[in-house]
Amino acid sequence: MSKRLFPLPTISEQEFVDHIADEDFLPVYGNPIIINCKAGYKLIFMAWPMMERFLK
């Protein structure tokens, strides 16, 4: 299995924490995005409305 993720926008954990409360977070950073965590993990963040579309 490949460890490559889809070419999604990527930000650092600190940038995510600093800006998640911004009103324009999704238009500026994208939806979904990959978060590079300090512990070495890569997390995918997706806003709930987009997730709901996938569940239908």
PDBQT receptor file of N, H, CA, C and O in Angstrom, charges set to zero:
ATOM      1  N   MET A   1       0.845  -1.191   0.000  1.00  0.00    +0.000 N 
ATOM      2  CA  MET A   1       0.000   0.000   0.000  1.00  0.00    +0.000 C 
ATOM      3  C   MET A   1       0.886   1.247   0.000  1.00  0.00    +0.000 C 
ATOM      4  O   MET A   1       1.851   1.336   0.759  1.00  0.00    +0.000 OA
ATOM      5  N   SER A   2       0.555   2.173  -0.831  1.00  0.00    +0.000 N 
ATOM      6  H   SER A   2      -0.229   2.101  -1.447  1.00  0.00    +0.000 HD
ATOM      7  CA  SER A   2       1.324   3.408  -0.943  1.00  0.00    +0.000 C 
ATOM      8  C   SER A   2       1.065   4.319   0.256  1.00  0.00    +0.000 C 
ATOM      9  O   SER A   2      -0.053   4.395   0.766  1.00  0.00    +0.000 OA
ATOM     10  N   LYS A   3       2.106   5.001   0.691  1.00  0.00    +0.000 N 
ATOM     11  H   LYS A   3       3.014   4.940   0.277  1.00  0.00    +0.000 HD
ATOM     12  CA  LYS A   3       1.960   5.951   1.793  1.00  0.00    +0.000 C 
ATOM     13  C   LYS A   3       1.651   7.356   1.282  1.00  0.00    +0.000 C 
ATOM     14  O   LYS A   3       1.499   8.282   2.078  1.00  0.00    +0.000 OA
ATOM     15  N   ARG A   4       1.558   7.523  -0.027  1.00  0.00    +0.000 N 
ATOM     16  H   ARG A   4       1.681   6.771  -0.674  1.00  0.00    +0.000 HD
ATOM     17  CA  ARG A   4       1.241   8.829  -0.596  1.00  0.00    +0.000 C 
ATOM     18  C   ARG A   4      -0.232   9.131  -0.414  1.00  0.00    +0.000 C 
ATOM     19  O   ARG A   4      -1.083   8.269  -0.635  1.00  0.00    +0.000 OA
ATOM     20  N   LEU A   5      -0.528  10.339  -0.018  1.00  0.00    +0.000 N 
ATOM     21  H   LEU A   5       0.163  11.040   0.161  1.00  0.00    +0.000 HD
ATOM     22  CA  LEU A   5      -1.905  10.796   0.095  1.00  0.00    +0.000 C 
ATOM     23  C   LEU A   5      -2.263  11.573  -1.160  1.00  0.00    +0.000 C 
ATOM     24  O   LEU A   5      -1.385  12.000  -1.909  1.00  0.00    +0.000 OA
ATOM     25  N   PHE A   6      -3.537  11.750  -1.381  1.00  0.00    +0.000 N 
ATOM     26  H   PHE A   6      -4.250  11.403  -0.772  1.00  0.00    +0.000 HD
ATOM     27  CA  PHE A   6      -3.972  12.560  -2.515  1.00  0.00    +0.000 C 
ATOM     28  C   PHE A   6      -3.363  13.949  -2.391  1.00  0.00    +0.000 C 
ATOM     29  O   PHE A   6      -3.066  14.398  -1.284  1.00  0.00    +0.000 OA
ATOM     30  N   PRO A   7      -3.175  14.627  -3.502  1.00  0.00    +0.000 N 
ATOM     31  CA  PRO A   7      -2.566  15.960  -3.441  1.00  0.00    +0.000 C 
ATOM     32  C   PRO A   7      -3.526  16.984  -2.833  1.00  0.00    +0.000 C 
ATOM     33  O   PRO A   7      -4.136  17.780  -3.548  1.00  0.00    +0.000 OA
ATOM     34  N   LEU A   8      -3.649  16.954  -1.536  1.00  0.00    +0.000 N 
ATOM     35  H   LEU A   8      -3.154  16.307  -0.955  1.00  0.00    +0.000 HD
ATOM     36  CA  LEU A   8      -4.506  17.889  -0.806  1.00  0.00    +0.000 C 
ATOM     37  C   LEU A   8      -3.647  18.992  -0.201  1.00  0.00    +0.000 C 
ATOM     38  O   LEU A   8      -2.449  18.804   0.008  1.00  0.00    +0.000 OA
ATOM     39  N   PRO A   9      -4.254  20.143   0.081  1.00  0.00    +0.000 N 
ATOM     40  CA  PRO A   9      -3.505  21.192   0.773  1.00  0.00    +0.000 C 
ATOM     41  C   PRO A   9      -3.001  20.658   2.119  1.00  0.00    +0.000 C 
ATOM     42  O   PRO A   9      -3.704  19.910   2.799  1.00  0.00    +0.000 OA
ATOM     43  N   THR A  10      -1.789  21.043   2.493  1.00  0.00    +0.000 N 
ATOM     44  H   THR A  10      -1.217  21.650   1.941  1.00  0.00    +0.000 HD
ATOM     45  CA  THR A  10      -1.163  20.559   3.718  1.00  0.00    +0.000 C 
ATOM     46  C   THR A  10      -0.733  21.734   4.571  1.00  0.00    +0.000 C 
ATOM     47  O   THR A  10      -0.151  22.697   4.071  1.00  0.00    +0.000 OA
ATOM     48  N   ILE A  11      -1.026  21.653   5.887  1.00  0.00    +0.000 N 
ATOM     49  H   ILE A  11      -1.499  20.871   6.294  1.00  0.00    +0.000 HD
ATOM     50  CA  ILE A  11      -0.601  22.688   6.823  1.00  0.00    +0.000 C 
ATOM     51  C   ILE A  11      -0.009  22.017   8.058  1.00  0.00    +0.000 C 
ATOM     52  O   ILE A  11      -0.197  20.822   8.282  1.00  0.00    +0.000 OA
ATOM     53  N   SER A  12       0.698  22.794   8.844  1.00  0.00    +0.000 N 
ATOM     54  H   SER A  12       0.851  23.765   8.662  1.00  0.00    +0.000 HD
ATOM     55  CA  SER A  12       1.288  22.275  10.078  1.00  0.00    +0.000 C 
ATOM     56  C   SER A  12       0.228  22.232  11.182  1.00  0.00    +0.000 C 
ATOM     57  O   SER A  12      -0.810  22.887  11.098  1.00  0.00    +0.000 OA
ATOM     58  N   GLU A  13       0.517  21.456  12.196  1.00  0.00    +0.000 N 
ATOM     59  H   GLU A  13       1.360  20.924  12.264  1.00  0.00    +0.000 HD
ATOM     60  CA  GLU A  13      -0.378  21.364  13.353  1.00  0.00    +0.000 C 
ATOM     61  C   GLU A  13      -0.554  22.739  14.004  1.00  0.00    +0.000 C 
ATOM     62  O   GLU A  13      -1.665  23.113  14.381  1.00  0.00    +0.000 OA
ATOM     63  N   GLN A  14       0.536  23.484  14.133  1.00  0.00    +0.000 N 
ATOM     64  H   GLN A  14       1.439  23.181  13.827  1.00  0.00    +0.000 HD
ATOM     65  CA  GLN A  14       0.464  24.797  14.771  1.00  0.00    +0.000 C 
ATOM     66  C   GLN A  14      -0.371  25.772  13.949  1.00  0.00    +0.000 C 
ATOM     67  O   GLN A  14      -1.150  26.547  14.503  1.00  0.00    +0.000 OA
ATOM     68  N   GLU A  15      -0.211  25.734  12.641  1.00  0.00    +0.000 N 
ATOM     69  H   GLU A  15       0.422  25.104  12.190  1.00  0.00    +0.000 HD
ATOM     70  CA  GLU A  15      -1.013  26.614  11.784  1.00  0.00    +0.000 C 
ATOM     71  C   GLU A  15      -2.496  26.271  11.897  1.00  0.00    +0.000 C 
ATOM     72  O   GLU A  15      -3.343  27.164  11.923  1.00  0.00    +0.000 OA
ATOM     73  N   PHE A  16      -2.811  24.966  11.966  1.00  0.00    +0.000 N 
ATOM     74  H   PHE A  16      -2.123  24.241  11.945  1.00  0.00    +0.000 HD
ATOM     75  CA  PHE A  16      -4.196  24.529  12.140  1.00  0.00    +0.000 C 
ATOM     76  C   PHE A  16      -4.765  25.068  13.448  1.00  0.00    +0.000 C 
ATOM     77  O   PHE A  16      -5.858  25.633  13.465  1.00  0.00    +0.000 OA
ATOM     78  N   VAL A  17      -4.027  24.894  14.546  1.00  0.00    +0.000 N 
ATOM     79  H   VAL A  17      -3.138  24.434  14.532  1.00  0.00    +0.000 HD
ATOM     80  CA  VAL A  17      -4.480  25.353  15.861  1.00  0.00    +0.000 C 
ATOM     81  C   VAL A  17      -4.662  26.876  15.867  1.00  0.00    +0.000 C 
ATOM     82  O   VAL A  17      -5.633  27.386  16.425  1.00  0.00    +0.000 OA
ATOM     83  N   ASP A  18      -3.741  27.583  15.258  1.00  0.00    +0.000 N 
ATOM     84  H   ASP A  18      -2.951  27.168  14.805  1.00  0.00    +0.000 HD
ATOM     85  CA  ASP A  18      -3.796  29.047  15.251  1.00  0.00    +0.000 C 
ATOM     86  C   ASP A  18      -4.959  29.601  14.434  1.00  0.00    +0.000 C 
ATOM     87  O   ASP A  18      -5.428  30.704  14.714  1.00  0.00    +0.000 OA
ATOM     88  N   HIS A  19      -5.439  28.859  13.428  1.00  0.00    +0.000 N 
ATOM     89  H   HIS A  19      -5.058  27.963  13.201  1.00  0.00    +0.000 HD
ATOM     90  CA  HIS A  19      -6.407  29.435  12.493  1.00  0.00    +0.000 C 
ATOM     91  C   HIS A  19      -7.742  28.709  12.383  1.00  0.00    +0.000 C 
ATOM     92  O   HIS A  19      -8.604  29.161  11.629  1.00  0.00    +0.000 OA
ATOM     93  N   ILE A  20      -7.956  27.607  13.095  1.00  0.00    +0.000 N 
ATOM     94  H   ILE A  20      -7.256  27.239  13.707  1.00  0.00    +0.000 HD
ATOM     95  CA  ILE A  20      -9.197  26.845  12.943  1.00  0.00    +0.000 C 
ATOM     96  C   ILE A  20     -10.435  27.675  13.294  1.00  0.00    +0.000 C 
ATOM     97  O   ILE A  20     -11.512  27.434  12.748  1.00  0.00    +0.000 OA
ATOM     98  N   ALA A  21     -10.297  28.633  14.182  1.00  0.00    +0.000 N 
ATOM     99  H   ALA A  21      -9.422  28.829  14.626  1.00  0.00    +0.000 HD
ATOM    100  CA  ALA A  21     -11.445  29.454  14.577  1.00  0.00    +0.000 C 
ATOM    101  C   ALA A  21     -11.713  30.619  13.624  1.00  0.00    +0.000 C 
ATOM    102  O   ALA A  21     -12.707  31.327  13.787  1.00  0.00    +0.000 OA
ATOM    103  N   ASP A  22     -10.854  30.828  12.645  1.00  0.00    +0.000 N 
ATOM    104  H   ASP A  22     -10.046  30.253  12.512  1.00  0.00    +0.000 HD
ATOM    105  CA  ASP A  22     -11.056  31.918  11.684  1.00  0.00    +0.000 C 
ATOM    106  C   ASP A  22     -12.327  31.675  10.874  1.00  0.00    +0.000 C 
ATOM    107  O   ASP A  22     -12.609  30.547  10.470  1.00  0.00    +0.000 OA
ATOM    108  N   GLU A  23     -13.085  32.732  10.642  1.00  0.00    +0.000 N 
ATOM    109  H   GLU A  23     -12.856  33.649  10.970  1.00  0.00    +0.000 HD
ATOM    110  CA  GLU A  23     -14.317  32.610   9.855  1.00  0.00    +0.000 C 
ATOM    111  C   GLU A  23     -14.057  32.139   8.434  1.00  0.00    +0.000 C 
ATOM    112  O   GLU A  23     -14.881  31.441   7.843  1.00  0.00    +0.000 OA
ATOM    113  N   ASP A  24     -12.918  32.519   7.893  1.00  0.00    +0.000 N 
ATOM    114  H   ASP A  24     -12.249  33.086   8.373  1.00  0.00    +0.000 HD
ATOM    115  CA  ASP A  24     -12.617  32.161   6.508  1.00  0.00    +0.000 C 
ATOM    116  C   ASP A  24     -11.646  30.972   6.409  1.00  0.00    +0.000 C 
ATOM    117  O   ASP A  24     -10.941  30.841   5.409  1.00  0.00    +0.000 OA
ATOM    118  N   PHE A  25     -11.602  30.111   7.427  1.00  0.00    +0.000 N 
ATOM    119  H   PHE A  25     -12.175  30.217   8.240  1.00  0.00    +0.000 HD
ATOM    120  CA  PHE A  25     -10.656  28.995   7.447  1.00  0.00    +0.000 C 
ATOM    121  C   PHE A  25     -10.800  28.094   6.224  1.00  0.00    +0.000 C 
ATOM    122  O   PHE A  25      -9.812  27.817   5.544  1.00  0.00    +0.000 OA
ATOM    123  N   LEU A  26     -11.996  27.640   5.938  1.00  0.00    +0.000 N 
ATOM    124  H   LEU A  26     -12.799  27.864   6.490  1.00  0.00    +0.000 HD
ATOM    125  CA  LEU A  26     -12.190  26.699   4.827  1.00  0.00    +0.000 C 
ATOM    126  C   LEU A  26     -11.852  27.306   3.466  1.00  0.00    +0.000 C 
ATOM    127  O   LEU A  26     -11.165  26.654   2.680  1.00  0.00    +0.000 OA
ATOM    128  N   PRO A  27     -12.301  28.526   3.152  1.00  0.00    +0.000 N 
ATOM    129  CA  PRO A  27     -11.911  29.096   1.853  1.00  0.00    +0.000 C 
ATOM    130  C   PRO A  27     -10.407  29.336   1.729  1.00  0.00    +0.000 C 
ATOM    131  O   PRO A  27      -9.849  29.211   0.639  1.00  0.00    +0.000 OA
ATOM    132  N   VAL A  28      -9.754  29.676   2.828  1.00  0.00    +0.000 N 
ATOM    133  H   VAL A  28     -10.207  29.777   3.714  1.00  0.00    +0.000 HD
ATOM    134  CA  VAL A  28      -8.323  29.967   2.780  1.00  0.00    +0.000 C 
ATOM    135  C   VAL A  28      -7.492  28.690   2.709  1.00  0.00    +0.000 C 
ATOM    136  O   VAL A  28      -6.569  28.595   1.900  1.00  0.00    +0.000 OA
ATOM    137  N   TYR A  29      -7.815  27.708   3.550  1.00  0.00    +0.000 N 
ATOM    138  H   TYR A  29      -8.565  27.786   4.207  1.00  0.00    +0.000 HD
ATOM    139  CA  TYR A  29      -6.970  26.514   3.670  1.00  0.00    +0.000 C 
ATOM    140  C   TYR A  29      -7.476  25.321   2.863  1.00  0.00    +0.000 C 
ATOM    141  O   TYR A  29      -6.686  24.450   2.497  1.00  0.00    +0.000 OA
ATOM    142  N   GLY A  30      -8.748  25.268   2.585  1.00  0.00    +0.000 N 
ATOM    143  H   GLY A  30      -9.389  25.976   2.882  1.00  0.00    +0.000 HD
ATOM    144  CA  GLY A  30      -9.294  24.164   1.802  1.00  0.00    +0.000 C 
ATOM    145  C   GLY A  30     -10.127  23.207   2.637  1.00  0.00    +0.000 C 
ATOM    146  O   GLY A  30     -10.151  23.288   3.865  1.00  0.00    +0.000 OA
ATOM    147  N   ASN A  31     -10.803  22.311   1.956  1.00  0.00    +0.000 N 
ATOM    148  H   ASN A  31     -10.783  22.246   0.958  1.00  0.00    +0.000 HD
ATOM    149  CA  ASN A  31     -11.650  21.320   2.605  1.00  0.00    +0.000 C 
ATOM    150  C   ASN A  31     -11.754  20.115   1.673  1.00  0.00    +0.000 C 
ATOM    151  O   ASN A  31     -12.417  20.209   0.640  1.00  0.00    +0.000 OA
ATOM    152  N   PRO A  32     -11.143  19.023   1.991  1.00  0.00    +0.000 N 
ATOM    153  CA  PRO A  32     -10.367  18.673   3.180  1.00  0.00    +0.000 C 
ATOM    154  C   PRO A  32      -8.910  19.136   3.070  1.00  0.00    +0.000 C 
ATOM    155  O   PRO A  32      -8.451  19.565   2.011  1.00  0.00    +0.000 OA
ATOM    156  N   ILE A  33      -8.196  19.034   4.207  1.00  0.00    +0.000 N 
ATOM    157  H   ILE A  33      -8.568  18.686   5.067  1.00  0.00    +0.000 HD
ATOM    158  CA  ILE A  33      -6.774  19.364   4.250  1.00  0.00    +0.000 C 
ATOM    159  C   ILE A  33      -6.033  18.286   5.034  1.00  0.00    +0.000 C 
ATOM    160  O   ILE A  33      -6.629  17.543   5.814  1.00  0.00    +0.000 OA
ATOM    161  N   ILE A  34      -4.738  18.220   4.814  1.00  0.00    +0.000 N 
ATOM    162  H   ILE A  34      -4.254  18.824   4.180  1.00  0.00    +0.000 HD
ATOM    163  CA  ILE A  34      -3.882  17.325   5.587  1.00  0.00    +0.000 C 
ATOM    164  C   ILE A  34      -3.151  18.157   6.626  1.00  0.00    +0.000 C 
ATOM    165  O   ILE A  34      -2.619  19.224   6.320  1.00  0.00    +0.000 OA
ATOM    166  N   ILE A  35      -3.130  17.660   7.861  1.00  0.00    +0.000 N 
ATOM    167  H   ILE A  35      -3.563  16.793   8.109  1.00  0.00    +0.000 HD
ATOM    168  CA  ILE A  35      -2.436  18.333   8.949  1.00  0.00    +0.000 C 
ATOM    169  C   ILE A  35      -1.204  17.505   9.297  1.00  0.00    +0.000 C 
ATOM    170  O   ILE A  35      -1.320  16.334   9.660  1.00  0.00    +0.000 OA
ATOM    171  N   ASN A  36      -0.033  18.111   9.187  1.00  0.00    +0.000 N 
ATOM    172  H   ASN A  36       0.060  19.062   8.892  1.00  0.00    +0.000 HD
ATOM    173  CA  ASN A  36       1.206  17.458   9.600  1.00  0.00    +0.000 C 
ATOM    174  C   ASN A  36       1.390  17.684  11.096  1.00  0.00    +0.000 C 
ATOM    175  O   ASN A  36       1.679  18.803  11.521  1.00  0.00    +0.000 OA
ATOM    176  N   CYS A  37       1.228  16.647  11.887  1.00  0.00    +0.000 N 
ATOM    177  H   CYS A  37       0.993  15.738  11.541  1.00  0.00    +0.000 HD
ATOM    178  CA  CYS A  37       1.325  16.750  13.343  1.00  0.00    +0.000 C 
ATOM    179  C   CYS A  37       2.773  16.643  13.813  1.00  0.00    +0.000 C 
ATOM    180  O   CYS A  37       3.611  16.028  13.155  1.00  0.00    +0.000 OA
ATOM    181  N   LYS A  38       3.048  17.254  14.962  1.00  0.00    +0.000 N 
ATOM    182  H   LYS A  38       2.367  17.754  15.496  1.00  0.00    +0.000 HD
ATOM    183  CA  LYS A  38       4.392  17.227  15.534  1.00  0.00    +0.000 C 
ATOM    184  C   LYS A  38       4.838  15.810  15.861  1.00  0.00    +0.000 C 
ATOM    185  O   LYS A  38       6.034  15.521  15.830  1.00  0.00    +0.000 OA
ATOM    186  N   ALA A  39       3.904  14.923  16.172  1.00  0.00    +0.000 N 
ATOM    187  H   ALA A  39       2.932  15.157  16.198  1.00  0.00    +0.000 HD
ATOM    188  CA  ALA A  39       4.229  13.544  16.537  1.00  0.00    +0.000 C 
ATOM    189  C   ALA A  39       4.541  12.683  15.311  1.00  0.00    +0.000 C 
ATOM    190  O   ALA A  39       4.805  11.489  15.448  1.00  0.00    +0.000 OA
ATOM    191  N   GLY A  40       4.512  13.276  14.123  1.00  0.00    +0.000 N 
ATOM    192  H   GLY A  40       4.296  14.246  14.013  1.00  0.00    +0.000 HD
ATOM    193  CA  GLY A  40       4.840  12.545  12.917  1.00  0.00    +0.000 C 
ATOM    194  C   GLY A  40       3.643  11.989  12.163  1.00  0.00    +0.000 C 
ATOM    195  O   GLY A  40       3.807  11.389  11.101  1.00  0.00    +0.000 OA
ATOM    196  N   TYR A  41       2.446  12.181  12.696  1.00  0.00    +0.000 N 
ATOM    197  H   TYR A  41       2.313  12.668  13.559  1.00  0.00    +0.000 HD
ATOM    198  CA  TYR A  41       1.231  11.702  12.037  1.00  0.00    +0.000 C 
ATOM    199  C   TYR A  41       0.776  12.695  10.983  1.00  0.00    +0.000 C 
ATOM    200  O   TYR A  41       1.127  13.874  11.023  1.00  0.00    +0.000 OA
ATOM    201  N   LYS A  42      -0.002  12.202  10.049  1.00  0.00    +0.000 N 
ATOM    202  H   LYS A  42      -0.287  11.244  10.017  1.00  0.00    +0.000 HD
ATOM    203  CA  LYS A  42      -0.707  13.050   9.086  1.00  0.00    +0.000 C 
ATOM    204  C   LYS A  42      -2.191  12.778   9.294  1.00  0.00    +0.000 C 
ATOM    205  O   LYS A  42      -2.649  11.641   9.182  1.00  0.00    +0.000 OA
ATOM    206  N   LEU A  43      -2.926  13.827   9.595  1.00  0.00    +0.000 N 
ATOM    207  H   LEU A  43      -2.554  14.750   9.686  1.00  0.00    +0.000 HD
ATOM    208  CA  LEU A  43      -4.375  13.723   9.806  1.00  0.00    +0.000 C 
ATOM    209  C   LEU A  43      -5.095  14.430   8.676  1.00  0.00    +0.000 C 
ATOM    210  O   LEU A  43      -4.601  15.414   8.125  1.00  0.00    +0.000 OA
ATOM    211  N   ILE A  44      -6.264  13.920   8.337  1.00  0.00    +0.000 N 
ATOM    212  H   ILE A  44      -6.665  13.121   8.785  1.00  0.00    +0.000 HD
ATOM    213  CA  ILE A  44      -7.088  14.587   7.338  1.00  0.00    +0.000 C 
ATOM    214  C   ILE A  44      -8.243  15.264   8.065  1.00  0.00    +0.000 C 
ATOM    215  O   ILE A  44      -9.002  14.620   8.788  1.00  0.00    +0.000 OA
ATOM    216  N   PHE A  45      -8.361  16.566   7.861  1.00  0.00    +0.000 N 
ATOM    217  H   PHE A  45      -7.744  17.089   7.273  1.00  0.00    +0.000 HD
ATOM    218  CA  PHE A  45      -9.454  17.342   8.434  1.00  0.00    +0.000 C 
ATOM    219  C   PHE A  45     -10.464  17.602   7.335  1.00  0.00    +0.000 C 
ATOM    220  O   PHE A  45     -10.115  18.009   6.227  1.00  0.00    +0.000 OA
ATOM    221  N   MET A  46     -11.737  17.356   7.668  1.00  0.00    +0.000 N 
ATOM    222  H   MET A  46     -12.020  17.025   8.568  1.00  0.00    +0.000 HD
ATOM    223  CA  MET A  46     -12.817  17.611   6.713  1.00  0.00    +0.000 C 
ATOM    224  C   MET A  46     -13.987  18.209   7.488  1.00  0.00    +0.000 C 
ATOM    225  O   MET A  46     -14.357  17.695   8.544  1.00  0.00    +0.000 OA
ATOM    226  N   ALA A  47     -14.570  19.282   6.976  1.00  0.00    +0.000 N 
ATOM    227  H   ALA A  47     -14.270  19.699   6.118  1.00  0.00    +0.000 HD
ATOM    228  CA  ALA A  47     -15.726  19.896   7.617  1.00  0.00    +0.000 C 
ATOM    229  C   ALA A  47     -16.925  18.964   7.529  1.00  0.00    +0.000 C 
ATOM    230  O   ALA A  47     -17.086  18.240   6.547  1.00  0.00    +0.000 OA
ATOM    231  N   TRP A  48     -17.760  18.985   8.549  1.00  0.00    +0.000 N 
ATOM    232  H   TRP A  48     -17.629  19.574   9.347  1.00  0.00    +0.000 HD
ATOM    233  CA  TRP A  48     -18.898  18.079   8.627  1.00  0.00    +0.000 C 
ATOM    234  C   TRP A  48     -19.825  18.142   7.407  1.00  0.00    +0.000 C 
ATOM    235  O   TRP A  48     -20.239  17.081   6.941  1.00  0.00    +0.000 OA
ATOM    236  N   PRO A  49     -20.177  19.305   6.863  1.00  0.00    +0.000 N 
ATOM    237  CA  PRO A  49     -21.066  19.315   5.686  1.00  0.00    +0.000 C 
ATOM    238  C   PRO A  49     -20.517  18.489   4.515  1.00  0.00    +0.000 C 
ATOM    239  O   PRO A  49     -21.284  17.844   3.801  1.00  0.00    +0.000 OA
ATOM    240  N   MET A  50     -19.198  18.507   4.317  1.00  0.00    +0.000 N 
ATOM    241  H   MET A  50     -18.575  19.032   4.897  1.00  0.00    +0.000 HD
ATOM    242  CA  MET A  50     -18.639  17.698   3.246  1.00  0.00    +0.000 C 
ATOM    243  C   MET A  50     -18.738  16.210   3.601  1.00  0.00    +0.000 C 
ATOM    244  O   MET A  50     -19.035  15.387   2.735  1.00  0.00    +0.000 OA
ATOM    245  N   MET A  51     -18.495  15.871   4.841  1.00  0.00    +0.000 N 
ATOM    246  H   MET A  51     -18.254  16.539   5.544  1.00  0.00    +0.000 HD
ATOM    247  CA  MET A  51     -18.595  14.479   5.270  1.00  0.00    +0.000 C 
ATOM    248  C   MET A  51     -20.017  13.963   5.087  1.00  0.00    +0.000 C 
ATOM    249  O   MET A  51     -20.212  12.818   4.679  1.00  0.00    +0.000 OA
ATOM    250  N   GLU A  52     -21.003  14.791   5.384  1.00  0.00    +0.000 N 
ATOM    251  H   GLU A  52     -20.844  15.721   5.716  1.00  0.00    +0.000 HD
ATOM    252  CA  GLU A  52     -22.404  14.390   5.193  1.00  0.00    +0.000 C 
ATOM    253  C   GLU A  52     -22.676  14.039   3.735  1.00  0.00    +0.000 C 
ATOM    254  O   GLU A  52     -23.414  13.095   3.452  1.00  0.00    +0.000 OA
ATOM    255  N   ARG A  53     -22.088  14.787   2.810  1.00  0.00    +0.000 N 
ATOM    256  H   ARG A  53     -21.489  15.554   3.040  1.00  0.00    +0.000 HD
ATOM    257  CA  ARG A  53     -22.279  14.488   1.389  1.00  0.00    +0.000 C 
ATOM    258  C   ARG A  53     -21.715  13.110   1.036  1.00  0.00    +0.000 C 
ATOM    259  O   ARG A  53     -22.290  12.400   0.211  1.00  0.00    +0.000 OA
ATOM    260  N   PHE A  54     -20.613  12.735   1.644  1.00  0.00    +0.000 N 
ATOM    261  H   PHE A  54     -20.146  13.312   2.314  1.00  0.00    +0.000 HD
ATOM    262  CA  PHE A  54     -20.028  11.423   1.389  1.00  0.00    +0.000 C 
ATOM    263  C   PHE A  54     -20.890  10.304   1.975  1.00  0.00    +0.000 C 
ATOM    264  O   PHE A  54     -20.889   9.189   1.453  1.00  0.00    +0.000 OA
ATOM    265  N   LEU A  55     -21.617  10.584   3.042  1.00  0.00    +0.000 N 
ATOM    266  H   LEU A  55     -21.618  11.490   3.466  1.00  0.00    +0.000 HD
ATOM    267  CA  LEU A  55     -22.417   9.567   3.706  1.00  0.00    +0.000 C 
ATOM    268  C   LEU A  55     -23.736   9.289   3.004  1.00  0.00    +0.000 C 
ATOM    269  O   LEU A  55     -24.365   8.263   3.263  1.00  0.00    +0.000 OA
ATOM    270  N   LYS A  56     -24.162  10.172   2.130  1.00  0.00    +0.000 N 
ATOM    271  H   LYS A  56     -23.651  11.006   1.919  1.00  0.00    +0.000 HD
ATOM    272  CA  LYS A  56     -25.449  10.007   1.445  1.00  0.00    +0.000 C 
ATOM    273  C   LYS A  56     -25.348   9.077   0.271  1.00  0.00    +0.000 C 
ATOM    274  O   LYS A  56     -26.344   8.833  -0.411  1.00  0.00    +0.000 OA
TER     275      LYS A  56
